[in-house]
Amino acid sequence: MLDVRTAMRRSAEFHRDLVAVESQGRQLTFGEAWERGLRLANALLALGLQPGDRVAVLEDNSIEAADFYLGTAAANLVRVPLYRRNSPEAHRYMIEHTGCRAVVVAEEFAHEVAGLADVIEGLQVVVRGDDYERWLAAQPATDPSPPVSLDDVFIIRHSAGTTGRAKGIAYTHRAWMSTTRDWCYMLPPIDLGDNCLHVGPISHGSGYLFLPVWLAGGRNLLHLRFEATTVLDTLAKDSVGYFFAVPTMVADLVRTTGGHPLELPALKSVVISGAPITERTALAGREVFGDRLYQMYGQTEAVPVTFMGPREWFGTLPGSQPLRSAGRIMPFAELEIRDADNHALPVGEEGEIAIRCDGQMTGIWNDPELTALRLRDGWVLTGDVGRLDEHGFLYVIDRVDDMIISGGFNIWPAELEQAIAQLPGVREVAVFGVPDDKWGETPLAVVVTEDGARLAEDTVIEACRTALGSYKKPSSVILQTEPLPRSPVGKIQRKALREPYWAGQERRVAGS
């Protein structure tokens, strides 16, 4: 197996004159893109960085995002993507937690990391401003070609953690190449010159398709952000073959088209993941895009482990309900349903989903205790509750840890509870997910106030937005003086609060 750097370099050599990347009207051939990556690699190494050092990045999809992807791979530096919707406090935590020695930031987001070099020892901040092109062109285009081992860390992606803090998930070159293989195993083959549209950030789910398209000699189309009308125009105009979407995107595209079928002869696959999808949205998406919908299940810690294409998803099989499932176990993956004592349960019984695959984390960065809890004998304990049927279809029913998935983004209730608890007049608070037509589910905060406290719903929402970022704020707040329900040992019973909102629904997780 090749490491990521070597595989990308080989593809650049074989496809030198083909278009590799396009964004905002700019195109780069493989040769041009790789040369820019080498220049950035040399620039980063000239800052004193060494192979294996972590480098954070805060950006939208762009030509410059491709530079960073290629440049860090060429220099054998470890990518640490920051998420644009996070708060400055969250950015700082991710940078400090992973020991980043530098952060590269698009100029429009520079204020979000302003001052970090003064408080994080040894951190260098590189702002991509108006002089970026001149600065890049001044760097040498020689290949630094540092040694790369398959067991070197390639990327650290962050996922929500059981303590309310994001946890860094480390992937080696070996694991990332395995993930690249598995993402494409059940998709139609990527042919030379195929176009892949990225409307979600390549630091997130859509990024799993960037490398396989590059390696196949395809073209990665990078959009700054998702906008339904623009996406629909691009799908037709640029003969898009592949794109990744969370369910909320599918729902928005369906609404924009009025649910009418589209003529998209080049489209091969719409890969859907990141959150559960409702039967209604899946069927409506099929009506619009035809039999090109593919669904997968996995986590940042291990992905993918289940998969299904349109024939299975929308087919019938006695003993199974594919439309309600998250797909079937993949050939290269293992999945078990475990009881509270971590023992495998028979088919049909409900328990925690445990997964294992070649493309999974080596551990949680700098947290051996949490790694030991989540990684047992090589198996990742997901925190999701599910069951398997006799044909290997997985049904995701609930979440052990009360994680909220809103529009494909993970939200940990404890983060919001901690932010709200700091407000004057708050006695106690519980946050949980409730169904939402647009986002699948959304946070609801129940806040118990002190007698005589003057606390407004807007104040609570704004406090969460400021501390954690807009996408994590609760959509609504209930203010009350009655105490929250508690267990015999005094723990707030979040599920008892949540249950009435999910009455009559088969699953305690929602899709879009």
C-alpha positions as CSV (number, residue, x, y, z in Angstrom):
1,M,0.0,0.0,0.0
2,L,1.2,3.5,-0.8
3,D,1.2,6.3,1.6
4,V,-1.0,9.3,0.8
5,R,1.9,11.6,-0.3
6,T,3.3,9.0,-2.7
7,A,-0.1,8.1,-4.2
8,M,-1.0,11.8,-4.8
9,R,2.4,12.5,-6.3
10,R,2.1,9.6,-8.7
11,S,-1.3,10.7,-9.8
12,A,0.0,14.2,-10.4
13,E,2.7,12.7,-12.7
14,F,0.4,10.5,-14.7
15,H,-2.4,13.2,-15.1
16,R,-0.2,16.3,-15.3
17,D,-2.2,18.1,-18.1
18,L,-5.7,17.2,-16.9
19,V,-7.7,19.6,-14.8
20,A,-7.5,18.6,-11.2
21,V,-9.1,21.4,-9.2
22,E,-11.6,24.1,-10.0
23,S,-13.0,26.8,-7.7
24,Q,-14.6,30.2,-8.3
25,G,-13.7,30.2,-12.0
26,R,-10.1,29.2,-11.5
27,Q,-8.7,25.9,-12.8
28,L,-5.5,24.1,-12.1
29,T,-4.1,21.1,-13.9
30,F,-2.6,18.2,-11.8
31,G,0.9,19.6,-12.6
32,E,0.0,23.1,-11.6
33,A,-1.8,22.0,-8.4
34,W,1.0,19.7,-7.3
35,E,3.6,22.4,-7.9
36,R,1.6,24.9,-5.7
37,G,1.5,22.2,-3.1
38,L,5.2,21.7,-3.2
39,R,5.7,25.5,-2.9
40,L,3.5,25.6,0.2
41,A,5.3,22.5,1.6
42,N,8.6,24.3,1.4
43,A,7.1,27.5,2.8
44,L,5.8,25.6,5.9
45,L,9.1,23.8,6.4
46,A,11.0,27.1,6.1
47,L,9.1,28.3,9.2
48,G,11.0,25.6,11.1
49,L,8.3,23.0,11.0
50,Q,9.4,19.3,10.9
51,P,7.6,16.3,9.3
52,G,5.1,15.0,11.8
53,D,4.3,18.5,13.2
54,R,0.6,19.4,13.4
55,V,-0.7,22.4,11.4
56,A,-4.2,23.7,11.8
57,V,-6.2,25.3,9.0
58,L,-9.3,27.5,9.0
59,E,-10.8,28.0,5.6
60,D,-13.7,27.5,3.2
61,N,-13.4,25.4,0.0
62,S,-11.0,27.1,-2.4
63,I,-8.0,26.7,-4.6
64,E,-6.0,27.6,-1.5
65,A,-7.7,24.8,0.4
66,A,-6.3,22.4,-2.2
67,D,-2.9,24.0,-1.8
68,F,-3.0,23.2,1.9
69,Y,-4.2,19.6,1.4
70,L,-1.4,18.9,-1.1
71,G,1.3,20.9,0.7
72,T,0.9,19.3,4.1
73,A,0.9,15.8,2.4
74,A,4.1,16.7,0.4
75,A,5.8,17.9,3.6
76,N,4.5,15.0,5.8
77,L,2.9,17.5,8.1
78,V,-0.3,16.6,10.0
79,R,-3.5,18.4,8.9
80,V,-5.7,19.6,11.7
81,P,-8.9,21.1,10.2
82,L,-10.7,23.7,12.2
83,Y,-14.4,24.2,11.6
84,R,-15.6,27.5,10.3
85,R,-18.8,27.4,12.4
86,N,-16.9,26.9,15.7
87,S,-16.2,29.7,18.2
88,P,-12.7,31.2,18.7
89,E,-12.6,29.4,22.0
90,A,-13.1,26.1,20.3
91,H,-10.4,26.9,17.7
92,R,-8.0,27.6,20.5
93,Y,-8.8,24.4,22.3
94,M,-8.2,22.3,19.1
95,I,-4.9,24.0,18.4
96,E,-3.6,23.6,21.9
97,H,-4.9,20.1,22.4
98,T,-3.2,18.8,19.3
99,G,0.0,20.8,19.9
100,C,-0.1,22.6,16.6
101,R,3.0,24.6,15.7
102,A,1.3,26.7,13.1
103,V,-2.2,27.7,11.9
104,V,-3.0,28.7,8.3
105,V,-6.1,30.9,8.1
106,A,-8.0,32.5,5.3
107,E,-7.9,36.3,5.7
108,E,-11.7,36.5,6.2
109,F,-11.4,34.3,9.3
110,A,-8.2,35.8,10.7
111,H,-10.0,37.6,13.5
112,E,-11.1,34.2,14.9
113,V,-7.5,33.2,15.7
114,A,-6.2,36.7,16.4
115,G,-3.9,36.9,19.4
116,L,-3.4,33.1,19.6
117,A,0.3,33.4,18.9
118,D,0.6,35.6,22.0
119,V,-1.0,33.0,24.3
120,I,0.1,29.6,22.7
121,E,3.8,29.3,23.0
122,G,5.6,28.6,19.7
123,L,2.5,29.0,17.6
124,Q,2.9,30.7,14.2
125,V,-0.1,32.2,12.4
126,V,0.0,32.3,8.6
127,V,-2.8,34.5,7.1
128,R,-3.6,34.0,3.5
129,G,-4.1,37.6,2.4
130,D,-3.8,39.6,-0.8
131,D,-0.1,38.8,-1.0
132,Y,-0.6,35.0,-0.8
133,E,-0.1,34.4,-4.5
134,R,3.1,36.5,-4.6
135,W,4.4,34.8,-1.4
136,L,3.6,31.3,-2.8
137,A,5.3,32.0,-6.1
138,A,8.4,33.0,-4.3
139,Q,8.8,29.6,-2.7
140,P,10.9,26.8,-4.3
141,A,9.0,24.2,-6.3
142,T,11.4,21.4,-5.5
143,D,10.0,18.3,-3.9
144,P,11.2,18.2,-0.2
145,S,10.4,14.4,-0.3
146,P,10.7,13.7,3.4
147,P,10.4,10.0,4.5
148,V,6.8,8.9,5.0
149,S,5.8,5.8,6.8
150,L,2.4,4.2,6.5
151,D,2.1,4.5,10.3
152,D,2.8,8.2,10.3
153,V,-0.2,10.4,11.3
154,F,-1.8,12.0,8.2
155,I,-4.7,13.9,9.7
156,I,-6.3,14.7,13.1
157,R,-10.1,15.3,12.7
158,H,-12.1,16.5,15.6
159,S,-15.4,14.9,16.8
160,A,-17.5,15.7,19.9
161,G,-16.3,14.2,23.1
162,T,-17.9,12.6,26.2
163,T,-16.7,15.5,28.3
164,G,-18.3,18.1,26.1
165,R,-14.9,18.9,24.6
166,A,-14.0,18.0,21.0
167,K,-11.7,15.0,20.7
168,G,-8.9,14.7,18.2
169,I,-9.2,11.5,16.0
170,A,-5.9,10.5,14.6
171,Y,-5.6,8.7,11.2
172,T,-2.4,7.3,9.8
173,H,-1.6,7.2,6.1
174,R,-2.4,3.5,6.2
175,A,-5.9,4.1,7.7
176,W,-6.6,7.0,5.4
177,M,-5.8,5.0,2.3
178,S,-8.0,2.2,3.5
179,T,-10.8,4.7,4.1
180,T,-10.3,6.0,0.6
181,R,-10.6,2.5,-0.8
182,D,-13.7,1.6,1.2
183,W,-15.6,4.9,0.4
184,C,-15.5,4.0,-3.3
185,Y,-15.8,0.2,-3.0
186,M,-19.6,0.2,-3.6
187,L,-19.9,3.3,-5.7
188,P,-19.8,3.3,-9.6
189,P,-16.2,3.5,-10.7
190,I,-14.5,6.9,-10.9
191,D,-13.3,7.3,-14.4
192,L,-10.6,9.5,-15.8
193,G,-11.9,13.1,-16.0
194,D,-15.0,12.5,-13.8
195,N,-16.2,15.6,-11.9
196,C,-16.8,15.6,-8.1
197,L,-18.7,18.6,-6.6
198,H,-17.8,19.6,-3.0
199,V,-20.5,21.7,-1.5
200,G,-19.6,20.8,2.0
201,P,-16.1,21.6,3.4
202,I,-13.4,19.2,2.4
203,S,-12.3,19.4,6.1
204,H,-15.6,17.5,6.8
205,G,-17.5,14.7,5.2
206,S,-17.0,15.8,1.6
207,G,-13.3,15.6,2.0
208,Y,-13.4,11.8,2.0
209,L,-14.1,12.0,-1.8
210,F,-11.2,14.5,-2.5
211,L,-8.4,11.9,-2.4
212,P,-10.1,9.1,-4.4
213,V,-11.1,11.6,-7.2
214,W,-7.6,12.9,-7.3
215,L,-6.1,9.4,-7.4
216,A,-8.4,8.4,-10.3
217,G,-7.5,11.5,-12.4
218,G,-10.8,13.2,-11.8
219,R,-11.6,16.9,-11.2
220,N,-12.6,18.3,-7.8
221,L,-15.0,21.2,-8.0
222,L,-14.7,23.3,-4.8
223,H,-17.7,25.5,-3.9
224,L,-17.3,27.9,-1.0
225,R,-20.5,26.7,0.6
226,F,-23.8,25.0,-0.1
227,E,-26.5,27.0,-2.0
228,A,-29.2,24.9,-3.5
229,T,-29.8,26.9,-6.7
230,T,-26.0,27.1,-7.5
231,V,-25.6,23.4,-6.8
232,L,-28.4,22.5,-9.2
233,D,-26.9,24.7,-11.9
234,T,-23.5,23.2,-11.4
235,L,-24.7,19.6,-11.5
236,A,-26.0,20.2,-15.0
237,K,-23.5,22.7,-16.4
238,D,-20.3,20.9,-15.3
239,S,-21.5,17.3,-15.8
240,V,-21.0,16.4,-12.2
241,G,-20.6,12.7,-11.5
242,Y,-20.3,12.6,-7.8
243,F,-21.2,14.7,-4.8
244,F,-21.5,14.3,-1.0
245,A,-24.5,15.6,0.9
246,V,-25.9,15.5,4.4
247,P,-29.6,14.9,4.5
248,T,-30.5,18.5,5.0
249,M,-28.8,19.3,1.7
250,V,-30.9,16.7,-0.1
251,A,-34.1,18.1,1.5
252,D,-33.2,21.7,0.3
253,L,-32.4,20.5,-3.2
254,V,-35.7,18.6,-3.3
255,R,-37.6,21.7,-2.2
256,T,-35.8,23.9,-4.7
257,T,-36.7,21.6,-7.6
258,G,-40.3,21.3,-6.4
259,G,-39.7,17.5,-6.3
260,H,-39.5,17.2,-10.1
261,P,-37.0,14.7,-11.7
262,L,-33.8,16.2,-13.1
263,E,-32.1,15.2,-16.3
264,L,-28.5,14.7,-15.2
265,P,-27.0,12.0,-17.5
266,A,-23.4,12.4,-16.1
267,L,-24.5,12.0,-12.4
268,K,-23.3,8.6,-11.0
269,S,-23.7,9.0,-7.3
270,V,-25.0,11.2,-4.5
271,V,-23.3,9.9,-1.3
272,I,-25.4,10.6,1.7
273,S,-24.1,10.4,5.3
274,G,-23.4,12.5,8.4
275,A,-26.9,12.1,9.9
276,P,-29.9,9.9,9.7
277,I,-32.2,10.5,6.7
278,T,-36.0,10.2,6.9
279,E,-37.9,7.9,4.6
280,R,-39.7,10.9,3.2
281,T,-36.5,12.7,2.2
282,A,-34.9,9.6,0.8
283,L,-37.9,8.9,-1.4
284,A,-38.2,12.5,-2.5
285,G,-34.5,12.5,-3.3
286,R,-34.8,9.4,-5.4
287,E,-37.6,11.1,-7.3
288,V,-35.4,14.1,-8.1
289,F,-32.0,12.3,-8.7
290,G,-33.2,8.8,-9.8
291,D,-31.4,5.7,-8.7
292,R,-28.1,7.4,-7.8
293,L,-28.5,7.7,-4.0
294,Y,-26.0,5.9,-1.8
295,Q,-26.0,5.8,2.0
296,M,-23.3,4.9,4.5
297,Y,-22.9,4.8,8.2
298,G,-19.7,5.3,10.3
299,Q,-18.2,7.8,12.6
300,T,-15.2,10.1,12.5
301,E,-13.5,7.3,14.5
302,A,-14.2,4.6,11.9
303,V,-15.8,5.0,8.5
304,P,-17.4,3.6,6.5
305,V,-18.8,0.3,8.0
306,T,-22.2,0.0,6.3
307,F,-23.2,1.0,2.8
308,M,-26.0,0.5,0.4
309,G,-26.9,1.6,-3.1
310,P,-30.2,2.5,-4.7
311,R,-31.2,-1.1,-5.6
312,E,-30.9,-2.2,-2.0
313,W,-32.1,1.0,-0.4
314,F,-35.3,1.2,-2.3
315,G,-35.7,-2.5,-2.9
316,T,-37.7,-5.1,-1.0
317,L,-36.3,-8.0,1.0
318,P,-38.5,-10.2,3.2
319,G,-37.3,-9.8,6.8
320,S,-35.6,-6.4,6.2
321,Q,-36.7,-2.8,5.9
322,P,-33.9,-1.2,3.9
323,L,-35.6,2.2,3.7
324,R,-35.4,2.5,7.4
325,S,-31.8,1.2,7.7
326,A,-28.4,2.7,7.4
327,G,-27.2,0.1,5.0
328,R,-25.5,-3.4,5.2
329,I,-22.2,-4.3,6.7
330,M,-19.4,-3.8,4.2
331,P,-17.0,-6.6,3.2
332,F,-14.0,-4.9,4.7
333,A,-15.7,-4.0,8.0
334,E,-17.0,-5.7,11.1
335,L,-20.0,-4.6,13.2
336,E,-21.5,-6.1,16.4
337,I,-24.3,-5.1,18.7
338,R,-22.9,-5.1,22.3
339,D,-24.7,-5.3,25.7
340,A,-23.7,-3.2,28.7
341,D,-20.9,-5.7,29.5
342,N,-19.5,-5.3,26.0
343,H,-20.6,-8.8,24.9
344,A,-21.9,-9.4,21.4
345,L,-25.7,-9.8,21.1
346,P,-27.6,-12.0,18.7
347,V,-29.1,-10.7,15.5
348,G,-32.3,-8.8,16.2
349,E,-31.5,-7.5,19.7
350,E,-30.8,-3.9,20.5
351,G,-27.5,-2.6,22.0
352,E,-24.5,-0.4,21.4
353,I,-23.0,-0.5,18.0
354,A,-19.4,-1.6,17.9
355,I,-17.4,-1.3,14.7
356,R,-14.0,-2.2,13.3
357,C,-12.5,-1.5,9.9
358,D,-9.1,-0.9,8.3
359,G,-9.9,2.8,8.0
360,Q,-10.2,3.7,11.6
361,M,-8.5,5.9,14.2
362,T,-5.4,4.8,16.0
363,G,-6.7,6.5,19.1
364,I,-8.0,9.8,20.5
365,W,-5.2,12.3,20.5
366,N,-3.5,12.9,23.8
367,D,-6.2,11.1,25.8
368,P,-5.3,7.5,26.7
369,E,-8.2,7.2,29.2
370,L,-10.8,8.1,26.6
371,T,-9.1,6.0,24.0
372,A,-9.4,3.0,26.4
373,L,-13.1,3.7,26.8
374,R,-13.8,4.1,23.1
375,L,-11.4,1.5,21.7
376,R,-11.7,-2.0,23.1
377,D,-9.6,-4.8,21.7
378,G,-9.5,-2.9,18.3
379,W,-13.2,-2.2,18.2
380,V,-14.7,1.3,18.3
381,L,-17.6,1.7,20.7
382,T,-19.8,4.2,18.9
383,G,-22.2,5.3,21.6
384,D,-25.1,4.6,19.1
385,V,-27.8,2.1,19.9
386,G,-28.9,-0.2,17.1
387,R,-29.8,-3.6,15.9
388,L,-28.9,-5.9,13.0
389,D,-31.4,-7.9,11.0
390,E,-30.9,-11.3,9.4
391,H,-29.5,-9.8,6.2
392,G,-27.0,-7.6,7.8
393,F,-28.9,-4.3,7.6
394,L,-28.2,-1.9,10.4
395,Y,-30.9,0.1,12.1
396,V,-29.7,3.1,14.2
397,I,-32.3,3.6,17.0
398,D,-30.9,5.9,19.7
399,R,-27.6,7.3,21.1
400,V,-26.1,6.2,24.3
401,D,-24.5,9.5,25.0
402,D,-27.3,11.8,24.0
403,M,-25.3,13.3,21.1
404,I,-27.4,15.7,18.9
405,I,-26.7,15.5,15.2
406,S,-28.1,18.7,13.6
407,G,-27.7,19.1,9.8
408,G,-24.8,16.7,9.9
409,F,-22.9,18.4,12.7
410,N,-22.3,16.8,16.1
411,I,-23.5,18.8,19.1
412,W,-22.7,17.6,22.6
413,P,-25.4,18.8,25.1
414,A,-22.8,19.3,27.9
415,E,-21.2,22.1,25.9
416,L,-24.4,24.1,25.8
417,E,-25.2,23.2,29.4
418,Q,-21.8,24.5,30.6
419,A,-22.3,27.7,28.7
420,I,-25.8,28.3,30.0
421,A,-24.9,27.4,33.6
422,Q,-22.6,30.4,33.6
423,L,-25.4,32.9,33.2
424,P,-26.7,34.7,36.3
425,G,-30.0,33.3,37.6
426,V,-29.6,29.8,36.2
427,R,-30.1,27.1,38.8
428,E,-29.8,24.0,36.5
429,V,-30.2,23.2,32.8
430,A,-30.6,20.2,30.5
431,V,-30.2,20.2,26.8
432,F,-31.4,17.5,24.4
433,G,-32.3,17.0,20.8
434,V,-35.9,17.4,19.5
435,P,-37.2,16.7,16.0
436,D,-36.8,19.4,13.4
437,D,-38.1,19.4,9.8
438,K,-35.1,21.2,8.4
439,W,-32.1,20.0,10.4
440,G,-33.3,16.5,11.4
441,E,-33.0,17.5,15.1
442,T,-32.1,20.6,17.0
443,P,-31.1,21.5,20.5
444,L,-33.7,22.4,23.1
445,A,-32.6,23.9,26.4
446,V,-34.8,23.5,29.6
447,V,-33.5,26.1,32.1
448,V,-34.5,26.2,35.7
449,T,-34.1,29.7,37.0
450,E,-33.6,31.1,40.5
451,D,-36.5,32.8,42.2
452,G,-36.9,36.4,40.9
453,A,-34.3,35.9,38.1
454,R,-34.8,37.9,35.0
455,L,-33.6,35.7,32.2
456,A,-34.8,35.9,28.6
457,E,-34.7,33.1,25.9
458,D,-32.7,35.4,23.6
459,T,-30.1,35.9,26.3
460,V,-29.6,32.1,26.6
461,I,-29.4,31.6,22.8
462,E,-26.9,34.4,22.4
463,A,-24.7,33.1,25.2
464,C,-24.4,29.8,23.4
465,R,-23.8,31.4,20.0
466,T,-21.0,33.5,21.4
467,A,-19.3,30.7,23.3
468,L,-19.7,27.8,20.9
469,G,-20.7,29.1,17.5
470,S,-24.0,29.7,15.7
471,Y,-24.7,26.1,14.7
472,K,-24.6,24.8,18.2
473,K,-27.0,27.3,19.8
474,P,-30.4,26.0,20.9
475,S,-33.3,26.7,18.6
476,S,-35.6,27.3,21.6
477,V,-35.4,27.6,25.4
478,I,-37.9,26.7,28.0
479,L,-37.6,28.8,31.2
480,Q,-39.2,27.3,34.4
481,T,-38.9,27.3,38.1
482,E,-39.8,23.6,38.7
483,P,-36.7,21.4,39.2
484,L,-35.6,18.9,36.6
485,P,-36.4,15.2,37.0
486,R,-33.5,13.3,38.6
487,S,-32.5,9.6,39.0
488,P,-32.1,8.1,42.5
489,V,-28.5,9.0,42.4
490,G,-29.2,12.6,41.6
491,K,-28.4,12.6,37.9
492,I,-30.7,14.7,35.6
493,Q,-32.9,12.4,33.5
494,R,-32.4,14.0,30.1
495,K,-34.2,11.1,28.4
496,A,-37.3,11.7,30.5
497,L,-37.3,15.3,29.3
498,R,-36.7,14.3,25.8
499,E,-39.2,11.5,25.5
500,P,-42.4,13.5,25.0
501,Y,-41.0,15.3,21.9
502,W,-40.3,11.9,20.3
503,A,-43.6,10.2,21.1
504,G,-45.0,8.2,18.3
505,Q,-41.7,8.0,16.4
506,E,-39.9,4.7,15.9
507,R,-36.4,6.1,16.4
508,R,-35.0,8.5,18.9
509,V,-32.8,10.1,16.3
510,A,-34.2,12.1,13.5
511,G,-33.2,12.6,9.9
512,S,-33.8,15.4,7.4
